[in-house]
Amino acid sequence: MRGVLLLLVVIMAFVLIAPMLRGWRLRLSGADTERPDPLVKDPFCGTYVLRSRAIRRESGGEALHFCSAECAARFARGDRPVS
């Protein structure tokens, strides 16, 4: 009976500790240093959107990312940003 209880404790400890060890190993290897699809902030309305889904526009040599074509158009017209 003690053996079964000890086995259950070891299994539970492994289940709880394994994800922490996996994250630690990834940080040491440098594999988790950059997100594959980072969030970017819309300069007009202030929302965050995945870079791959953002509407990209250039302004003064700087890349701007918008959440929608409407926000990009309102920014280009010079409308007041949403507070």
N, C-alpha and C positions, 0 to 999 in steps of 0.2 A: 504494500500500500504506500509506503514511504517512497518507493522508487517511482511510482506513477505520479505522485504529487511533485517530486523533484523534477521529473521529466516535464510536467506541465509548467512549472516555474521557469525552467530553462527555455522552453518554447515561447512563453509569453515575453521573457526578457529579450529573446532574439527578435521577436516581432516588433517590439518597441524600440530597440536599439538599431536595427538594420537600416531604417531610413536615415537616421542621423549619420551613420557611418558612410552611407552612399553619398550624402551631400558633402561630407567632409572630404571624401576622396575626389569628388568633382572639383571642389574649390582648390585643392592642392594641384590637380592636373591642369587647371586653367580652362577647363571645358565650359564652365559656367560664367565666363567673364562678360559676355555680351548677349543680350536677348536677340533671337533671330528676327523678330519683328517688333521693334520698340514702339512705344507710344510717343506721339508728337502732339504738341499743343496748338490748337487753332488760334491764331493771333486776333481773330475777330470776336468770336463768341466765347473763347476760353475753354472749350471742351477738349478732351483728349481722344485721339483716334489712332488706330494702328497705321503705321507709316505705309504699309502696303495698300490700305484702303483710302488713304488721304488724297485729296485733290491738290496737286503740286503746282505752285506758281512761282515765278522768279520776280523779285522786286529789288532793284539796286544791287544785283549780283548775289543776293541772298535767297536761298530756297525757303519758301513758306509752304506750310501744309495746312489745308483746310478740311473741315469735317464734311462739307457739302459744296456743291457748285454755287448755291445761293449765298453762303458765307463768303466765298471767293469773289463773287460779283459785287456784293455789298462792300467788301473791303476795297475793291478796285474803284467803286464809285465814290468812296470817301465817306460812307455813312458812319454814324456814331456806333462804336462797338457796344455790345450788350454788356451791361454792368454785372 
